[in-house]
Amino acid sequence: MKPASWLSLLALAGSAAHAHGGHDDDDDGKEWTKEELAELQAKWGHEWSFSGIGSFAHLDYVKCLTSPQEKYDIAIIGAPFDTAVSFRPGARFGPRAIRQASSRQTSLRAFNPRANVNPYQNWARIIDCGDIPITPLDNAIAAEQMTQAFRRLGRARPTSALSAGKPRLVTLGGDHSIALPALRALREIYGRPVRVLHFDAHLDTWDPAAYPSAWGSTDFTHGSMFWMANVEGLLSNASAGPSVHAGLRTRLTGTDWADHEADTAQNWVRFAADDIDEVGTQGIVDGIMAVLGTDDPVYLSVDIDVLDPAFAPGTGTPEPGGWTTRELIRILRGVEGLNLVGADVVEVSPAYQGRGEETALAAAQVVYEILSSMVKRGLEDGDGETAAGGKDEL
């Protein structure tokens, strides 16, 4: 339809109403033409950044877990869970805060100059699938709920051949333990383990038996989920090659390097936050890509505490000395060539952020960069491939 001014659209709508009896609301039983529906969309379909229901970036909202027929190429899914934390709780409100902070992202104005794509107006149908209804009362049940939900969502039928037969999920956390159910689901969906790119101040590969407790404790914590993933064979660290930590700066256990030795034994490569002072953002990018390459399937996990508390105070275990928001975004843009099969952005705890929503805003931008990279990678993989066949990197 040719673009029209607001006043002309009002006139068109008024004329249509009069032609059908003179009343806008006299539409019971009326069959609308495509042209009339296009007029309604042009008149009422736009949402300003400050209006509308709070889906991520004003994307279509579908409760995908109760709508199994829904098709999509990339799904945003919330995991409002935080009862596996070791310090400050509150990340169960993270998905809501990240969605709110994404409100300035709209499909109309979302072209990403660095990636040369608008992720919301391209080959991929990206929708907001809402939140997984996770119990806050039993962590074992919660972990199983998330695993089943990720499995169901990851088996949906995509809309484009560029999805290579399987949709991607981008999860809004929630505490970092949600990565374990996501990796369990990926292992079942793809029939093989994956590698991980993990942005965090902390290792999260701690053996839970090392936690001090005379009463025993659950293995399922936000500091042990990658240890559990390794034990369960969910990571391809032993076969395809190591996984990567980036942004580390936490204190270690005891009086020596035992934590790093255990991490190395699980075949992880570490990039400390301080390394950026020596090699810059490009050096971090080059190091990550040298380890992970562009072919193996990679799960990208971003703990917002990789950022310095000056930029992301709204998190459960803040550590001074982290990266700036700009540095993290630059690094994420630099690793756009990774073969991402899923991602999460976790540990946003909005009760501790400032009134300017700086933590949630950073998280929303991280999601946008991840989506841009997924869409760009799909275009590159699909170049020269048949529309029917696509290309399954796994």
Disulfide bonds with the S-S distance in Angstrom:
Cys64-Cys129 2.06
